[in-house]
Amino acid sequence: MGTVSWDSRSRRELGRFLRSRRERVKPEDVGFPVGPRRRAPGLRREEVAVLAGLSPTWYMYLEQGRDIHPSPEVLNSIARVLRCTEDERRYMHTLIYGQVIAPKPLATEIPPVEMLRQIVALTDQSPYPVYAGNAINLDIVAWNPAATEWYEDWARIPPGERNMLHWLLTAPKARERLVDWESESRNIVARWRADVAKRPEDERVQQFIAELSKLSPEFVQWWDDHDVQEHRSRIRRLRHPRMGVQTMRVVFIQSPELLTYGIVFHIPLSIGVDE
């Protein structure tokens, strides 16, 4: 007996998952009558297929774990019919594609930005910078006093311009505070390219690219280089007007419920100040 491939196991798991979700949907909630001939709980396969705009046979094959390949749009349609949560829709995508296509916000008790502000506020007494922002447009939404000391007093900047990439490319202070300004800026551009690839439909990205291209010839060159890098910890040297240069490890932390948002922590490599 041969071994079962990872793809086969995933398809079978998806079939079992679809059956479990189908059985919990009440027919009357989606417009089907409930009569004595309905013996099993939930919806029938053909009813799911009709509501999702699919062939009943094709949907049956999907639940059976056959070697068929549903598109993201088809999975989303099935998830809608089965009244799946975003967590469940993401699970379906992960089973088939190994990743989530076009993730949507997860249900949370408070908005992501408010959650970030509360987390960053816990670091108000820290001597090391912490700031939070949106990975897709790089807007900065929260920061502690140390970030103001080492980077910029973001409160003095108009809300529409509180953007890390905009600041790096246009503010003279950015070149003063980041010792390796060019290397750091190129790295952020490369990471941003990786982030925006996850939101190809976001028109704001193209508008921002056009805006930065007018403001910075360096950005034009770096964007055209097509360098790409995923988020990882990075050593960064910052220059303080009174405390001199200090080397820190920059760590980006993200949670699924925050979607496109994340927090940047700075961890000192040494207690002393580099000369």
N, C-alpha and C positions, 0 to 999 in steps of 0.2 A: 504494500500500500504506500503510495507516494505521499510526500509531505504536502501540507496545505500552504499555499503561498500567503504572504502578508496581504496582498490584494484580495485574495479569496476570503480570508478571515474578516477583513474590513467590510466586504460586501455582505457577508453573512450577518455580521453584527448590525449593519445598517438595516437589513431586512427584519431582524428581530426587533430593532428599535422602532421601525415604522409600524410594525404590527402592534407593539405596546402602545404607541401614541394613537393609532387608529382606534383601538379598543376603548380608549378613555373619552373619545369625542361623542357626545350625545347627538343622535341623528336629528332630533327636533331642533337642536341649536343651529343647524346648518340647513334647515328647510326640508328635511326628509320626514315622511310620516312614520309613526311608530305603530306597528300592528302585530297581530299574533304570530305572523310568519317570521318575524325577526327573532331568531333564537340566540344569536351571539351578541354580546355587548358591543356598543360602538358602531362605527361605520363599516360597510362592506368595502371590499377592494374596488369594485366597479364604481362605487359612489365617490371614493377618493379620487379615482381617475377622472371622472366626469368633472368634479369641482376643480381639479388641477389642470384640466384641458389636455389629458393624456389618454393614450390608448389603454383600455382595461388590461389587455394582454401584456403590454409593455410594463405597466405598473405591477402586475402579478410577477413578472420576471424579476423586477427590482426587489420585491419583498422576498423572493426565493433566493436572492443572492447570485443571480445569473451574471455572466460576464457582459454587462452593459455599462455604459458610461454616461450617466446623467450630467447635464450641464449645470452650472451654478444656478441659472435661472429656473431650471426644472426643480432642483432641490428647494429653492426658495418658495416656489409655488406650492410644493407639497407641504413644506413647513407652515405656510399660511393656512392651508386647508386643515391641517392637523392641529392648528392653534399652538404651535411650538413657541417656546420662549426663545429669546436671542441665544441663551446658553445652549439650548437644544439645537437650534439652527447651526450654530458654530460647530457643535459636535458632529452633525451630519456632514458638514464641509470637511472637517478634519478627517473623518473616516475615508472619504473619497479622494480628497486632494492632498491630505497631509498638512493643510493649512486652511485658514478661514479666508474666504473671498469676500472682500468688501464688508468687514465687520461693522456692526452697528453698536450704539451705546448699550451697555448692560444696565439692567434696572438697579438703581442705587437709592439709598435713603436720602442722600444729599447730592447736589450737582458736583461733578468732578472738580471744577475750579474751586468750589468752596471747600471740598475735602483737601485739596492741595494747600490751600491757604491755612487750614487748621494744622496740617502736618508741618509746614514750614514755620509756623508760629511757635512750634515746640522747640525750634532751634534758635530762638531770639538771643539766648545767652551764649551761644557758641561763638568762638573767635574765628570760625572758619565759614566760608561762604556756602550758602544753600539757596538755590533758586529753582523755581518751577516754571515750566512753559509748555507750549504746544509743539510737538515734533513736526507737524505738517507745515505750520506757518512761522514757527520759531518765535511767536509772541511770548513775552515774559509776563506771567500772571501773579507771581508771588516771590518774595525774596526776604531774607533776614538782614539785620543790620550789618553783619559782616560782609555780605555781598555788596552792600552800598559802599563799604570801606574799600574793598579790594577791586571792585569793578566800577560801578556807576550808581549815582543816586537816582534810581529809576523813577522815583516819585516826582522828580523835577522834569521828566520827559513826558510830553503829551502821550496819552494812552495809545493812540494810533501808531506811535513810533517806538513803543517799548518792545523792541524786537532785537534778538541777539545778533542776527546776521546783519541787519540794517546798522546796528551800533558798531559792529566790528568793522564794517566797510566804510563807514562815514565819519565816525567820531575820532578826533585826534587822541582822546584819552584812551581809546582802545589800543592804539599802537604804543602808548606809554605803559599801560598796565600789563599787557601780554608781552612777555620778554621775546617769545618766539612767535610774533604776531602772524607772519606769513604762513608758517607751518600750521598754526592753530586755525587760522581762517580757512586754509585749504581743506583741513580735516573736517571742519564743520560743514563746508560746502559738499564734501564727499558723503558725509553722513546724511545731510539733507536730501541729496539725490536718492539715497536708499529709502528714506522715509516717504518722500512724495510719490515714489513708484507704487506705494500701497494705496494711493488715492488718485488714480489717473483721471478721474472724472471731476476733480476739484478745480474749477476754473480760476480760483484765487491764486493757485500755484503759478499758473502761466502769467497772470497779471503781476505777481510779485517778481518773477524772473525778469519780466520786461522792465519793471521799475529798477531792480538792482543793476541791470545791464546799463541803464542810463546813468546810474550813480557811480559805478565802479568799473574801470577797465580791468582790474584784477579779477573781479567776479566773472566777466565775460570770458577771460582766458581760462580760469579754473573750471567754469561750467562746460566750456567746449572741450576740456580735457577728458570729461566723462569718468573721472575717478569716482569710485564707489566704495563705501566702507560702512559696515554695520556698527551699531553702538557697542562700544567696549570701554573698559576703564582706560584712562590715558594720563600720562604725566604732563602736568602743566606748570609753567613757571610764571608767577605773578609778581609784579613790582608794586610795592606800597610806597607812598610818598614819605612815610616816616619809618616804617619797619623794614624797608629794603625789599630784597627779592626772597621769595619763599617758594619751594617746590612742593606741589601737592598732587595727589592722585585724584582725578576727576572721575566720578562714578555716576552713571545715569541709571536710574531705577524707575521701572514702569510696572503698572498693574493692569490686568485686562479690563477692569471696570473703568479705568481712566481713559481708555481708548487711545487717543492721540497724545495725551498729556504724560509728562514724566517729571521727575525731580532730579536735580543735579547736586550731588554732595561733593565736598572737597575734603580729602583726608590728608593730613600733613605726613610727609615722608620722614621728617625729623622735627624735633622740638625747636632746635635752633634755627636761626635765619641764615640762609646762604649769603655769601658775599659776592 
